[in-house]
Amino acid sequence: MLERQEDKRGARVLGVLASVVVVVAGLKLAASILSLFFLALVLAFLTLPVMMWLRRYGVPSPLAILISVLLVAAVVGGLLLLASQAFAEFQARYPAYEIRLLLLWEVWEARLAEVELPLVGNVFAALTDLFSFEAALDFATGTIQRVLALVTDTFLVLLIMVFILAEAAVFPRKLRMALGDVGDDSIRLTKIVREVQTYLTIKTLVSLATGITIGLFAAAIGLDFPVLLGLIGFVLNYIPTIGSVIASVPAVLLALIQFGLGSALGVGVVYLGINTVFGNIIEPNLMGRRLGLSTLVVVLSLIFWGWVWGPLGMFLSIPLTMILKILLENTPDLRWMAVLLGKGAGDSLAREE
C-alpha cells in the first residue's frame, strides 16, 4: 500500500513538472501578446483608483475610463519623449566620452604596468582585450531601441487597458449574478485586488521619489543628463536590490569622465545612501514586511522573465512575481509557497491568521 502511494506521489510530481514546462513554453511562444497584456494589466491596476475616484464623484463610467487611459498615455508618452531626447543627446556626446575614457584607461594601464605583481597587469590586459566601447554602445543602443519600439504597441496596450477597466467596473456584479452569494471568495478577491493596488501604487510613488532625488542630485553637482539619470533610477527602482546597483553605473561613469575618480566614488556613495533610505527604510515601512520578496527570488525572477519575454519581461518581473505572491498568500493551500517567496519566515502571515 505504501509503495502504491509513493508511486502515485511520484507520478503527481512528474505531472506537475510537465505542466510547468507546458505553461512556460506557452508563455514564451505567446510572448508578443501576453507581455503586452500583462503590461496593460499592471497599468490598469495603477489606474483603477483614479477611475473609481472619478465615478465616485458622478463621472459616467465611459468618460472615467477615457480620462484614466488618457492620463496614462500622457505620462508614458512624456517619459518616452524625455528618454528619447536624452539618449539622442548622449549619442551626440559619446565620441568625446569615449576619448576621455580611453585616456583614463591608458593612464591606469601604464600605472598597473609599473606594479611588480605580473598577475595584476595580466588581468588588466585581459580586461582591456575583452572590453569594447563600441560593443557597450551597441548594447545600450539596442536596449533603448527595443524599449522605444514599444511605442508601436502603445495603442494595443491602451486598448487592452480600456477593456480591463471596463470589465473591472462591472465584474463584481457579474460574479454575483454568475455564482450567487460568493461569500468568502468575493472577500478574498477584493483583498487580492486591494493588495496588488497597494503594492504597485507604493512602488511607483517610491520609484518616482527615487528618480526625482537622483535627477536633482545629478543637476546639483553638474552631471550631464540629469533627466536621463532620474528616469533610469525611476524605472530600475522597480527591481529591488539589483536595480539600484545597475542604475548607479551610468552616473558613476559620467562622474568619472567629467570629474575624476574621487567624484565618481562620491557619486556611488550618494547613490547608495539614496537607495538605502528609499529602498530599505521608507518602502518597507510603507509596505510592511509581508509585501517583500527574497533577494534570491528577485534574481531568479529577473532571469526567468527576461528569458521568457525579453527586456519588457525584466521590467515586469517583480510586479508579476509580487502579484503571484499575493495570490498565493490568499490561497490557504498554497500559502506556504508565498512564505518561500518572501523575505521573512512568514511571521506576518501567521499574525494575520
C-alpha positions as CSV (number, residue, x, y, z in Angstrom):
1,M,0.0,0.0,0.0
2,L,2.8,2.4,0.9
3,E,4.6,1.6,-2.3
4,R,1.5,2.4,-4.3
5,Q,1.1,5.8,-2.5
6,E,4.7,6.6,-3.2
7,D,4.2,5.7,-6.9
8,K,1.2,8.0,-7.1
9,R,3.1,10.8,-5.4
10,G,6.0,10.4,-7.9
11,A,3.6,10.4,-10.8
12,R,1.9,13.6,-9.4
13,V,5.3,15.3,-9.1
14,L,6.1,14.4,-12.7
15,G,2.7,15.7,-13.8
16,V,3.2,19.0,-12.1
17,L,6.7,19.4,-13.6
18,A,5.3,18.6,-17.1
19,S,2.5,21.1,-16.6
20,V,5.1,23.8,-15.6
21,V,7.1,23.0,-18.8
22,V,4.0,23.4,-20.9
23,V,3.0,26.7,-19.2
24,V,6.5,28.1,-19.6
25,A,6.6,27.1,-23.3
26,G,3.2,28.7,-23.8
27,L,4.4,31.9,-22.1
28,K,7.4,32.1,-24.4
29,L,5.6,31.3,-27.6
30,A,2.9,33.9,-26.9
31,A,5.3,36.5,-25.6
32,S,4.3,39.1,-28.2
33,I,0.7,39.3,-26.9
34,L,1.0,38.1,-23.3
35,S,3.7,40.6,-22.4
36,L,1.6,43.5,-23.7
37,F,-1.5,42.1,-21.9
38,F,0.4,42.0,-18.5
39,L,1.8,45.4,-19.1
40,A,-1.8,46.7,-19.7
41,L,-2.9,44.8,-16.5
42,V,-0.2,46.4,-14.4
43,L,-1.2,49.9,-15.8
44,A,-4.8,49.1,-15.2
45,F,-4.2,48.2,-11.5
46,L,-2.4,51.6,-11.1
47,T,-5.2,53.5,-12.9
48,L,-8.2,51.8,-11.3
49,P,-8.2,54.0,-8.2
50,V,-8.3,57.1,-10.4
51,M,-11.3,55.7,-12.4
52,M,-13.1,54.7,-9.2
53,W,-12.5,58.2,-7.7
54,L,-14.0,59.8,-10.8
55,R,-17.0,57.5,-10.7
56,R,-17.5,58.3,-7.0
57,Y,-17.9,62.0,-7.9
58,G,-20.5,61.2,-10.6
59,V,-18.4,60.9,-13.7
60,P,-20.0,58.4,-16.1
61,S,-18.0,55.1,-16.5
62,P,-17.1,55.6,-20.2
63,L,-15.8,59.1,-19.5
64,A,-13.9,58.0,-16.4
65,I,-12.3,55.2,-18.3
66,L,-11.3,57.6,-21.1
67,I,-9.8,60.1,-18.7
68,S,-7.8,57.4,-16.9
69,V,-6.4,56.0,-20.1
70,L,-5.5,59.4,-21.5
71,L,-3.7,60.2,-18.2
72,V,-1.6,57.0,-18.6
73,A,-0.9,57.8,-22.3
74,A,0.2,61.3,-21.4
75,V,2.6,60.1,-18.6
76,V,4.1,57.2,-20.7
77,G,4.4,59.4,-23.7
78,G,6.1,62.2,-21.7
79,L,8.6,59.7,-20.2
80,L,9.4,58.2,-23.6
81,L,9.8,61.6,-25.2
82,L,12.2,62.7,-22.4
83,A,14.2,59.4,-22.7
84,S,14.5,59.6,-26.5
85,Q,15.7,63.2,-26.4
86,A,18.2,62.5,-23.7
87,F,19.5,59.4,-25.5
88,A,19.9,61.3,-28.7
89,E,22.0,63.9,-26.9
90,F,24.1,61.2,-25.3
91,Q,24.8,59.6,-28.7
92,A,26.0,63.1,-29.9
93,R,28.4,63.4,-27.0
94,Y,29.5,59.8,-26.9
95,P,32.7,60.2,-29.1
96,A,34.1,62.8,-26.6
97,Y,33.2,60.5,-23.7
98,E,34.9,57.6,-25.4
99,I,38.1,59.5,-25.9
100,R,38.2,60.6,-22.3
101,L,37.6,57.0,-21.1
102,L,40.3,55.7,-23.4
103,L,42.8,58.2,-22.0
104,L,41.9,57.3,-18.4
105,W,42.2,53.6,-19.4
106,E,45.7,54.2,-20.8
107,V,46.8,56.0,-17.7
108,W,45.6,53.2,-15.4
109,E,47.1,50.6,-17.6
110,A,50.5,52.4,-17.5
111,R,50.3,52.7,-13.7
112,L,49.4,49.0,-13.3
113,A,52.2,48.0,-15.7
114,E,54.7,49.6,-13.2
115,V,53.4,47.3,-10.5
116,E,55.7,44.4,-9.8
117,L,52.8,41.9,-9.5
118,P,52.5,40.4,-13.0
119,L,49.1,38.9,-12.3
120,V,47.5,42.4,-11.9
121,G,48.9,43.6,-15.2
122,N,47.8,40.4,-17.0
123,V,44.3,40.6,-15.6
124,F,44.0,44.3,-16.6
125,A,45.3,43.4,-20.1
126,A,42.8,40.7,-20.5
127,L,40.0,43.1,-19.4
128,T,41.3,45.6,-22.0
129,D,41.1,43.0,-24.7
130,L,37.6,41.9,-23.7
131,F,36.1,45.4,-23.1
132,S,34.9,47.2,-26.2
133,F,33.4,50.7,-26.1
134,E,31.7,50.0,-29.4
135,A,30.1,46.8,-28.1
136,A,28.9,48.7,-25.0
137,L,27.4,51.4,-27.1
138,D,25.8,48.9,-29.4
139,F,24.3,47.0,-26.4
140,A,22.9,50.3,-24.9
141,T,21.6,51.4,-28.2
142,G,19.9,48.1,-28.9
143,T,18.3,48.1,-25.5
144,I,17.0,51.6,-25.8
145,Q,15.7,50.9,-29.3
146,R,13.8,47.8,-28.1
147,V,12.3,49.9,-25.3
148,L,11.3,52.7,-27.7
149,A,9.9,50.1,-30.1
150,L,7.1,49.6,-27.5
151,V,5.7,52.9,-28.8
152,T,4.4,50.9,-31.8
153,D,2.5,48.7,-29.3
154,T,1.2,51.6,-27.2
155,F,-2.2,51.7,-28.9
156,L,-2.7,48.0,-28.3
157,V,-1.7,48.3,-24.6
158,L,-4.1,51.2,-24.2
159,L,-6.9,49.4,-25.9
160,I,-6.4,46.4,-23.6
161,M,-6.4,48.8,-20.7
162,V,-9.8,50.1,-21.8
163,F,-11.4,46.7,-21.8
164,I,-9.8,45.7,-18.4
165,L,-11.0,48.9,-16.8
166,A,-14.5,48.5,-18.3
167,E,-14.6,44.9,-17.1
168,A,-13.5,45.9,-13.6
169,A,-16.4,48.3,-13.3
170,V,-19.0,45.5,-13.8
171,F,-17.1,42.4,-12.7
172,P,-18.3,42.2,-9.1
173,R,-21.9,42.4,-10.3
174,K,-21.3,39.7,-13.0
175,L,-19.6,37.5,-10.4
176,R,-22.6,37.7,-8.1
177,M,-25.0,37.0,-10.9
178,A,-23.0,34.0,-12.1
179,L,-22.2,32.4,-8.8
180,G,-24.9,33.8,-6.5
181,D,-23.6,34.5,-3.0
182,V,-19.9,34.1,-3.4
183,G,-19.2,35.0,0.3
184,D,-15.6,34.4,1.2
185,D,-14.5,34.1,-2.4
186,S,-15.7,37.7,-3.1
187,I,-13.9,39.0,0.0
188,R,-10.7,37.2,-0.9
189,L,-10.8,38.5,-4.5
190,T,-11.4,42.1,-3.2
191,K,-8.5,41.6,-0.8
192,I,-6.2,40.4,-3.6
193,V,-7.0,43.4,-5.8
194,R,-6.6,45.8,-3.0
195,E,-3.2,44.4,-2.0
196,V,-1.9,44.4,-5.6
197,Q,-3.0,48.0,-6.0
198,T,-1.3,48.9,-2.7
199,Y,2.0,47.3,-3.8
200,L,2.0,48.9,-7.3
201,T,1.0,52.3,-6.0
202,I,3.6,52.4,-3.2
203,K,6.3,51.0,-5.5
204,T,5.5,53.6,-8.2
205,L,5.5,56.5,-5.7
206,V,8.7,55.4,-4.1
207,S,10.3,54.9,-7.5
208,L,9.2,58.3,-8.6
209,A,10.6,59.9,-5.5
210,T,13.9,58.0,-6.0
211,G,14.1,59.2,-9.7
212,I,13.4,62.8,-8.8
213,T,16.0,62.7,-6.0
214,I,18.6,61.2,-8.3
215,G,17.8,63.8,-11.0
216,L,18.1,66.7,-8.6
217,F,21.3,65.4,-7.2
218,A,22.8,65.0,-10.7
219,A,21.7,68.5,-11.6
220,A,23.1,70.0,-8.4
221,I,26.6,68.6,-8.9
222,G,26.7,69.3,-12.6
223,L,26.5,65.8,-14.0
224,D,25.4,65.5,-17.6
225,F,21.9,64.2,-18.4
226,P,20.2,64.6,-15.0
227,V,16.8,63.9,-16.5
228,L,18.0,60.6,-18.1
229,L,19.7,59.6,-14.9
230,G,16.5,60.3,-13.0
231,L,14.5,58.2,-15.5
232,I,16.9,55.3,-15.2
233,G,16.6,55.5,-11.4
234,F,12.8,55.6,-11.6
235,V,12.5,52.6,-13.9
236,L,15.2,50.4,-12.3
237,N,13.8,51.0,-8.8
238,Y,11.1,48.5,-9.7
239,I,13.8,45.9,-9.4
240,P,14.7,45.6,-5.7
241,T,18.4,45.5,-4.8
242,I,19.8,44.8,-8.2
243,G,18.1,47.7,-10.0
244,S,19.6,50.3,-7.7
245,V,23.1,48.9,-8.4
246,I,22.6,48.9,-12.2
247,A,21.1,52.5,-12.0
248,S,24.2,53.8,-10.3
249,V,26.6,52.6,-13.1
250,P,25.8,55.3,-15.7
251,A,26.1,58.1,-13.0
252,V,29.4,56.8,-11.7
253,L,30.9,56.5,-15.2
254,L,29.7,60.0,-16.1
255,A,31.2,61.4,-12.9
256,L,34.5,59.5,-13.7
257,I,34.6,61.1,-17.1
258,Q,33.7,64.6,-16.0
259,F,35.3,65.0,-12.6
260,G,37.7,62.1,-11.9
261,L,37.9,59.0,-9.7
262,G,37.2,60.7,-6.4
263,S,34.0,62.3,-7.5
264,A,32.9,59.0,-9.1
265,L,33.3,57.3,-5.7
266,G,31.4,60.1,-4.1
267,V,28.5,59.7,-6.5
268,G,28.5,55.9,-5.8
269,V,28.2,56.6,-2.1
270,V,25.4,59.1,-2.6
271,Y,23.5,56.6,-4.8
272,L,24.0,54.0,-2.0
273,G,22.6,56.4,0.5
274,I,19.6,57.3,-1.6
275,N,18.7,53.7,-2.3
276,T,19.2,52.8,1.3
277,V,16.8,55.5,2.5
278,F,14.1,54.8,-0.1
279,G,14.6,51.0,-0.6
280,N,15.4,49.9,2.9
281,I,13.7,52.4,5.2
282,I,10.8,54.2,3.5
283,E,9.5,51.5,1.2
284,P,9.5,48.6,3.8
285,N,7.7,50.9,6.3
286,L,5.0,51.8,3.8
287,M,4.5,48.2,2.5
288,G,5.3,46.1,5.6
289,R,7.5,43.1,5.6
290,R,4.8,40.8,4.1
291,L,4.9,42.6,0.7
292,G,8.7,42.0,0.3
293,L,10.5,39.4,-1.8
294,S,13.5,37.3,-1.1
295,T,16.7,38.6,-2.8
296,L,17.2,35.1,-4.4
297,V,13.6,35.3,-5.8
298,V,14.3,38.7,-7.2
299,V,17.4,37.5,-9.1
300,L,15.7,34.3,-10.3
301,S,12.5,36.1,-11.4
302,L,14.6,38.7,-13.3
303,I,16.5,36.0,-15.1
304,F,13.4,33.9,-15.8
305,W,11.1,36.7,-17.1
306,G,13.9,38.2,-19.0
307,W,14.5,34.9,-20.8
308,V,10.7,34.5,-21.5
309,W,9.7,38.0,-22.5
310,G,13.0,39.9,-23.1
311,P,13.6,43.4,-21.7
312,L,9.9,44.0,-21.1
313,G,9.8,40.8,-19.1
314,M,12.7,42.0,-16.9
315,F,10.8,45.2,-16.3
316,L,7.6,43.3,-15.4
317,S,9.4,40.5,-13.5
318,I,9.0,41.9,-10.0
319,P,5.4,43.2,-10.3
320,L,4.4,39.8,-11.8
321,T,6.2,37.9,-9.0
322,M,4.6,40.1,-6.4
323,I,1.2,39.6,-7.9
324,L,1.8,35.8,-7.8
325,K,2.9,36.1,-4.2
326,I,-0.2,38.0,-3.2
327,L,-2.4,35.4,-4.9
328,L,-0.6,32.6,-3.1
329,E,-1.0,34.3,0.2
330,N,-4.7,34.4,-0.2
331,T,-5.0,30.8,-1.2
332,P,-4.8,28.7,2.0
333,D,-3.5,25.5,0.3
334,L,-0.6,27.4,-1.4
335,R,0.3,29.9,1.3
336,W,3.5,28.0,2.1
337,M,4.8,29.0,-1.3
338,A,4.2,32.6,-0.5
339,V,6.3,32.2,2.6
340,L,9.2,30.8,0.5
341,L,9.0,33.8,-1.9
342,G,9.0,36.3,1.0
343,K,11.9,37.9,3.0
344,G,10.9,36.7,6.4
345,A,9.8,33.4,7.9
346,G,6.1,34.0,7.5
347,D,5.6,35.6,10.9
348,S,3.4,38.3,9.4
349,L,1.2,35.7,7.7
350,A,0.8,33.9,10.9
351,R,-0.1,37.1,12.7
352,E,-2.8,37.9,10.1
353,E,-4.4,34.5,10.6
